[in-house]
Protein backbone atom coordinates (compact mmCIF):
# COMPACT_ATOMS: atom_id res chain seq x y z
CA UNK A 1 0.00 0.00 0.00
CA UNK A 2 1.36 3.42 -0.95
CA UNK A 3 1.61 5.97 1.88
CA UNK A 4 -1.09 8.65 1.83
CA UNK A 5 -0.44 12.40 1.62
CA UNK A 6 -0.68 12.92 5.39
CA UNK A 7 1.89 10.20 6.10
CA UNK A 8 4.17 11.58 3.39
CA UNK A 9 3.98 15.02 4.99
CA UNK A 10 4.85 13.62 8.41
CA UNK A 11 7.71 11.59 7.01
CA UNK A 12 9.03 14.64 5.16
CA UNK A 13 8.76 16.89 8.21
CA UNK A 14 10.63 14.34 10.32
CA UNK A 15 13.43 14.20 7.76
CA UNK A 16 14.07 17.97 7.78
CA UNK A 17 17.32 18.84 9.48
CA UNK A 18 19.25 21.81 10.74
CA UNK A 19 21.67 22.10 7.86
CA UNK A 20 20.14 25.20 6.30
CA UNK A 21 22.28 27.45 8.49
CA UNK A 22 25.53 25.80 7.43
CA UNK A 23 24.37 25.83 3.80
CA UNK A 24 23.59 29.52 4.03
CA UNK A 25 26.98 30.25 5.60
CA UNK A 26 28.92 28.15 3.12
CA UNK A 27 27.08 29.08 -0.07
CA UNK A 28 25.63 32.55 0.12
CA UNK A 29 28.52 34.79 1.26
CA UNK A 30 29.86 34.94 -2.28
CA UNK A 31 26.54 36.42 -3.37
CA UNK A 32 26.47 38.88 -0.48
CA UNK A 33 30.12 39.88 -0.73
CA UNK A 34 29.87 40.56 -4.46
CA UNK A 35 26.91 42.89 -4.06
CA UNK A 36 27.83 44.74 -0.86
CA UNK A 37 31.20 46.15 -2.07
CA UNK A 38 29.60 47.03 -5.40
CA UNK A 39 26.87 49.05 -3.68
CA UNK A 40 29.42 50.69 -1.39
CA UNK A 41 31.70 51.53 -4.29
CA UNK A 42 29.00 53.25 -6.32
CA UNK A 43 27.74 55.20 -3.29
CA UNK A 44 31.28 56.31 -2.40
CA UNK A 45 31.76 57.52 -5.96
CA UNK A 46 28.53 59.50 -5.76
CA UNK A 47 29.48 61.04 -2.42
CA UNK A 48 32.91 61.87 -3.82
CA UNK A 49 31.43 64.25 -6.35
CA UNK A 50 29.73 62.16 -9.04
CA UNK A 51 26.33 63.39 -7.83
CA UNK A 52 26.95 66.53 -9.88
CA UNK A 53 27.47 64.49 -13.05
CA UNK A 54 23.82 63.84 -13.82
CA UNK A 55 24.24 61.12 -16.44
CA UNK A 56 26.71 59.07 -14.38
CA UNK A 57 24.87 59.73 -11.12
CA UNK A 58 21.65 58.25 -12.45
CA UNK A 59 23.45 55.21 -13.87
CA UNK A 60 25.30 54.57 -10.59
CA UNK A 61 22.08 54.88 -8.56
CA UNK A 62 20.29 52.45 -10.89
CA UNK A 63 23.12 49.91 -10.58
CA UNK A 64 23.19 50.22 -6.77
CA UNK A 65 19.41 49.84 -6.69
CA UNK A 66 19.56 46.63 -8.74
CA UNK A 67 22.15 45.23 -6.32
CA UNK A 68 19.96 46.06 -3.29
CA UNK A 69 16.96 44.43 -5.00
CA UNK A 70 18.98 41.28 -5.57
CA UNK A 71 20.20 41.22 -1.97
CA UNK A 72 16.62 41.67 -0.79
CA UNK A 73 15.44 38.71 -2.88
CA UNK A 74 18.30 36.59 -1.57
CA UNK A 75 17.56 37.42 2.07
CA UNK A 76 13.83 36.81 1.61
CA UNK A 77 14.44 33.45 -0.07
CA UNK A 78 17.00 32.43 2.56
CA UNK A 79 14.60 33.29 5.38
CA UNK A 80 11.77 31.43 3.69
CA UNK A 81 13.84 28.32 3.01
CA UNK A 82 15.28 28.34 6.54
CA UNK A 83 11.81 28.50 8.08
CA UNK A 84 10.50 25.73 5.82
CA UNK A 85 13.41 23.38 6.49
CA UNK A 86 13.40 24.02 10.22
CA UNK A 87 9.70 23.23 10.46
CA UNK A 88 8.70 26.77 11.40
CA UNK A 89 6.13 27.10 8.62
CA UNK A 90 2.64 25.71 9.10
CA UNK A 91 0.54 24.93 6.06
CA UNK A 92 -3.08 26.02 6.31
CA UNK A 93 -4.68 23.35 4.17
CA UNK A 94 -8.07 24.02 2.65
CA UNK A 95 -10.04 23.74 -0.58
CA UNK A 96 -8.32 25.88 -3.20
CA UNK A 97 -9.58 26.45 -6.73
CA UNK A 98 -6.51 25.94 -8.86
CA UNK A 99 -7.54 28.19 -11.76
CA UNK A 100 -8.04 31.16 -9.42
CA UNK A 101 -4.55 30.85 -7.92
CA UNK A 102 -2.99 30.30 -11.33
CA UNK A 103 -4.81 33.33 -12.75
CA UNK A 104 -3.43 35.61 -10.03
CA UNK A 105 0.08 34.21 -10.57
CA UNK A 106 -0.05 34.76 -14.33
CA UNK A 107 -1.21 38.35 -13.75
CA UNK A 108 1.95 38.92 -11.69
CA UNK A 109 4.32 37.32 -14.21
CA UNK A 110 2.61 38.61 -17.37
CA UNK A 111 4.44 41.98 -17.59
CA UNK A 112 7.81 40.21 -17.58
CA UNK A 113 6.56 37.68 -20.14
CA UNK A 114 5.21 40.41 -22.41
CA UNK A 115 8.44 42.41 -22.22
CA UNK A 116 10.33 39.30 -23.33
CA UNK A 117 7.63 38.36 -25.86
CA UNK A 118 6.97 35.04 -24.17
CA UNK A 119 3.44 33.63 -24.37
CA UNK A 120 1.61 32.27 -21.30
CA UNK A 121 -0.97 29.47 -21.54
CA UNK A 122 -3.25 28.26 -18.73
CA UNK A 123 -4.71 24.80 -19.35
CA UNK A 124 -6.83 23.70 -16.38
CA UNK A 125 -9.50 20.99 -16.68
CA UNK A 126 -12.06 20.86 -15.32
CA UNK A 127 -12.34 24.63 -14.91
CA UNK A 128 -13.41 24.24 -11.27
CA UNK A 129 -10.54 21.86 -10.42
CA UNK A 130 -9.79 22.14 -6.69
CA UNK A 131 -6.83 20.98 -4.62
CA UNK A 132 -6.26 20.47 -0.90
CA UNK A 133 -3.44 22.94 -0.30
CA UNK A 134 -2.22 26.10 1.36
CA UNK A 135 -3.42 28.91 -0.93
CA UNK A 136 -0.43 31.22 -0.42
CA UNK A 137 2.18 28.46 -0.62
CA UNK A 138 0.63 27.08 -3.80
CA UNK A 139 0.87 30.58 -5.27
CA UNK A 140 4.52 30.69 -4.18
CA UNK A 141 5.23 27.38 -5.92
CA UNK A 142 3.62 28.56 -9.14
CA UNK A 143 5.25 32.01 -9.10
CA UNK A 144 8.70 30.44 -8.71
CA UNK A 145 8.12 27.93 -11.51
CA UNK A 146 6.41 30.24 -14.01
CA UNK A 147 8.81 33.13 -13.38
CA UNK A 148 11.77 30.79 -13.79
CA UNK A 149 10.33 29.38 -17.02
CA UNK A 150 9.81 32.87 -18.45
CA UNK A 151 13.39 33.89 -17.54
CA UNK A 152 14.91 31.07 -19.56
CA UNK A 153 12.54 31.13 -22.53
CA UNK A 154 13.69 33.18 -25.53
CA UNK A 155 11.56 35.64 -27.47
CA UNK A 156 8.70 33.93 -29.29
CA UNK A 157 8.60 31.00 -26.86
CA UNK A 158 5.79 29.71 -24.67
CA UNK A 159 5.20 28.74 -21.06
CA UNK A 160 2.25 26.41 -20.42
CA UNK A 161 0.75 25.48 -17.05
CA UNK A 162 -1.40 22.36 -17.29
CA UNK A 163 -3.41 20.86 -14.42
CA UNK A 164 -5.46 17.64 -14.48
CA UNK A 165 -6.91 15.23 -11.91
CA UNK A 166 -5.14 11.85 -11.87
CA UNK A 167 -6.30 8.70 -10.13
CA UNK A 168 -9.13 10.44 -8.30
CA UNK A 169 -7.15 11.51 -5.23
CA UNK A 170 -4.37 13.52 -6.86
CA UNK A 171 -3.93 16.52 -9.14
CA UNK A 172 -0.97 16.68 -11.51
CA UNK A 173 0.47 20.06 -12.51
CA UNK A 174 2.95 20.53 -15.34
CA UNK A 175 4.82 23.76 -16.02
CA UNK A 176 6.40 23.46 -19.46
CA UNK A 177 8.54 25.96 -21.33
CA UNK A 178 10.17 26.08 -24.75
CA UNK A 179 13.35 27.56 -23.32
CA UNK A 180 17.04 26.76 -23.40
CA UNK A 181 16.72 23.54 -21.42
CA UNK A 182 18.97 22.02 -18.77
CA UNK A 183 21.95 19.72 -19.46
CA UNK A 184 21.21 16.16 -18.37
CA UNK A 185 24.23 16.12 -16.05
CA UNK A 186 22.80 19.06 -14.09
CA UNK A 187 19.29 17.69 -13.56
CA UNK A 188 20.05 15.64 -10.39
CA UNK A 189 21.30 18.79 -8.62
CA UNK A 190 18.90 21.37 -10.00
CA UNK A 191 16.84 21.61 -6.77
CA UNK A 192 19.87 22.05 -4.51
CA UNK A 193 20.29 25.37 -2.72
CA UNK A 194 22.30 27.91 -4.71
CA UNK A 195 22.88 25.47 -7.59
CA UNK A 196 22.91 27.21 -10.96
CA UNK A 197 23.45 25.70 -14.38
CA UNK A 198 24.58 28.98 -15.98
CA UNK A 199 25.87 31.17 -13.14
CA UNK A 200 26.55 34.23 -15.27
CA UNK A 201 23.14 34.12 -16.96
CA UNK A 202 21.38 33.48 -13.65
CA UNK A 203 23.01 36.54 -12.06
CA UNK A 204 22.14 38.61 -15.12
CA UNK A 205 18.48 37.58 -14.83
CA UNK A 206 18.35 38.22 -11.08
CA UNK A 207 18.14 34.64 -9.81
CA UNK A 208 19.06 33.72 -6.23
CA UNK A 209 19.56 29.99 -6.81
CA UNK A 210 16.93 29.16 -4.17
CA UNK A 211 13.65 29.12 -6.10
CA UNK A 212 13.60 25.44 -7.04
CA UNK A 213 14.81 24.41 -3.58
CA UNK A 214 11.85 26.28 -2.07
CA UNK A 215 9.49 24.65 -4.58
CA UNK A 216 10.82 21.18 -3.75
CA UNK A 217 10.35 21.60 0.00
CA UNK A 218 6.87 23.10 -0.34
CA UNK A 219 5.70 20.32 -2.67
CA UNK A 220 7.08 17.65 -0.33
CA UNK A 221 5.49 19.40 2.65
CA UNK A 222 2.13 19.06 0.88
CA UNK A 223 2.75 15.33 0.51
CA UNK A 224 3.31 15.70 -3.21
CA UNK A 225 5.94 14.58 -5.70
CA UNK A 226 8.26 16.69 -7.86
CA UNK A 227 9.90 15.70 -11.14
CA UNK A 228 11.94 17.77 -13.59
CA UNK A 229 12.69 16.70 -17.15
CA UNK A 230 14.53 18.70 -19.78
CA UNK A 231 16.24 18.63 -23.15
CA UNK A 232 18.83 21.22 -24.12
CA UNK A 233 17.47 23.53 -26.77
CA UNK A 234 13.93 22.17 -26.42
CA UNK A 235 12.75 23.26 -23.00
CA UNK A 236 11.97 22.04 -19.50
CA UNK A 237 8.94 20.48 -17.83
CA UNK A 238 8.41 20.61 -14.07
CA UNK A 239 5.79 18.17 -12.86
CA UNK A 240 4.37 18.10 -9.33
CA UNK A 241 1.36 16.57 -7.62
CA UNK A 242 -1.00 17.74 -4.90
CA UNK A 243 -3.89 16.15 -3.05
CA UNK A 244 -7.24 16.68 -4.76
CA UNK A 245 -9.89 18.44 -2.72
CA UNK A 246 -11.61 15.93 -0.45
CA UNK A 247 -8.51 13.72 -0.13
CA UNK A 248 -7.83 14.82 3.47
CA UNK A 249 -9.04 16.96 6.34
CA UNK A 250 -7.67 20.43 7.07
CA UNK A 251 -4.51 20.17 9.15
CA UNK A 252 -1.10 21.69 9.76
CA UNK A 253 1.37 19.83 7.58
CA UNK A 254 4.66 20.97 9.09
CA UNK A 255 5.63 20.89 12.77
CA UNK A 256 6.08 24.18 14.59
CA UNK A 257 9.40 23.03 16.08
CA UNK A 258 12.36 21.30 14.45
CA UNK A 259 12.68 17.54 15.03
CA UNK A 260 14.77 16.50 18.00
CA UNK A 261 13.73 19.32 20.34
N, C-alpha and C positions, 0 to 999 in steps of 0.2 A: 504493500500500500504506500502510495506517495504521500509525503508529509503535506498537510494543509498549510494555507497562508499564515495562520496564526502561529503554528509550530515553527515555520520557516523564520518568521519575524523574531521569535524568542531565541531560536538557535543563532540567528545573525547577531542579535543584541549581545548574547553571551560571548560571541567571538570577538567583539570589538575590544581593542586594547588601548594602551596609553601611549602608543608610539607616535601619535600626531605631533606631540611637542618636539620630539627628537627629529622628526621629519621636517618640521617647520624650521628648526634651527640649522639643520644640515643642508636644506635645499633652497630656502628662500632668501638668505642673506645676499646672494649674488644679485637677485632682483632688486632688493632694497638698496644695496650699496651702489648699484649702477645709477639708480634714479636720484638718490639723495644728493650726491655730489653734483650731479647735472643741474638739479634745481638750484642748489647753493651757488654754483658757478654763474648761472645766468642772472640770479638775483644780485650777486656781487658786482657783476658787470653793469647792471642797471644802476645800482647805487653809486658806482664809480664814475657815473657821468653819462652812460648810454641812454638814460631816460630822456635826454634832450635830443637824441637822434630818433625821430619819430618812427621811421621805417624799421630800424633795428630794434627799437624798444618794443614795438608791437610783436615782432617776430619772436623775440626772447620771451616775452610774457606768454605767448601762445605755446611755445615749447615747454616752458615751466609748468603751465597749466595741464598740458597733456601728461607730463610726468606725474603730477599730483593725482590726476584722475586714475592713472594706472596703479599708483600706490594704493589709492583708496579701494580699487577693485580687488587688489591682492589682499589687503587687510580684511575686507569684508568676506572674501572667499575663504581665507585662512580661519577666520573666526567661525564661519558657518561649518566648515569641515571639521574643525576641532570639536565643536559642540555636538555634531552628529556622531563622530567616532567615539566620543566620551560618554555617549548616552544621555546628553543633556537636552536633547530635543524630543519632545513628545508629539507624536502624530495624532491629530484630531480626525479620526476616520469617520466618514459620513458618505451619504449618497451624493455623488458629484456628476453632473452632466458633462460628458467629455467635450462635446462640441462648444459649449459655452466657455470652458477654460481655454480650449485651443483658439477660439475666436479672439479672446482678449490677448493671448500671447502673440498671435499673428499681427494684431493691431500695433503691438509694441515693436515688433521686428520689421514690420513693413517699410518704414522709412529707409532703413539701412538696405533692405532688399531692393527697393526702387532706385536708390542712388547707385547701386551696383548692377542694376538691370537684371535682377534675379527674380524669377517668378515663384510665387508661393501657391501651393495647392492643398486644400483641406479635403480629405476624403474619409468621412465618418459615416458608417452604416451599422445599424439604423441611425437616423438623425437624432433620436432621443437616447442613444447609447449612454449608459451610466456605469460608473465604476465606484468601488468602495475605497476611498482614498482621502488623503488630506488635500483639500482644495489648493492651498497656497504652495504646498510642496510639489504637487503635480504641476502647477504652473511653473515652478522653479525648474523642474526636470525638463519641461518642454521648452522654456526660454533658453536654457543652456544648449539643448540639442539643436533647436532651429537656428539660433544665433550662430552657433558653431558651423552649421551646414552652410548658411549664407556666406560666412566669412571665407570659406574655402571653395565656393562655387564661382566660376568665372562668369563674366557678362554673357547673357543669353541662356544661362543654365536655369535649372528648376530645383526647388525643394518641395517634396511632397510628404505630408503627414497623413498616414493611413491608420485607421482604427477599426477593428472588427472583433466581435465576440468569437471565442474559440472554446469548444468543449463545454459550453454552458456556464462554467464557473469562472472563466478567465476572459480577459480582454487583451488582445495583442495590438501593440502600437508599433508602427514602423516609421522612422524618419529617414527618408531617402533623399540624397542629393546627387547631382550630376557633376560634382566637383573634381578636384585633382586626385582624390583617392589617397589611400594610406598604404605604404609598402608592407608586404606580408610579414616581414621580419619585425615590424614595429607593432603589429596588432596585439600580441600578448601583453604588451606593456602600456597600451594606449590609455588605460584608466588609472595608471599610477599617478600619484601626486607629482606635479611639476614636470611630468614627462611630455616632451614636445618632439614631434617628428621633424619639423622644420623650425628650428629655434629663431632664426632671423625673421622668417615670415610671420611667425606667431607673435613676436615682439612688435613687428610693424603693424599687425592687425589688432594689437591691444589685448592679447590673450594672457591669462595668468597661469595656465597649465593646471588648473584645479577643477575646471568645469566638469569634465567627464568623471573625475574622482567623486565629486559631489553627486552627480547623477547615479553612479554605481551604488553608493551608499544609501541614497534615498530609495532607489528601486528595491534593493535588498531589504531595507527596513519595512517596506510595504509587503514583503513576502513574495516579491516578483523575481523575474529572471531578466538578465541583460545579455545581449549578444551583439557584437559588432562585426560586420563583414565589409570588405572593401576590395576594389581593384584599382590599381594606379591608372589614372587617366580616364576612368569610367565613373567613379563616385563611390560613396559610402552609404551603407544602410545600418542604422542603429535600431535594433528590435528590443522591446521590453514588454513585460506582461504585468498586469494588475488584476486584483480580484474584481470580478463583476459585482455590481450592486446586488445585495441579497446573499452574497457568499459568506458573510460574517457579521457579527454584531459590532457596534461602535466600541472602540477600545483604544488605549494608548499603546502604540506599537513599540516604542523604545523606552527603556528604563530611565528614571530620572537621575540615577547615580551610576557611575561606572562599575562594572563587575569587579568583585573582589573586595569592595568596601563593606 
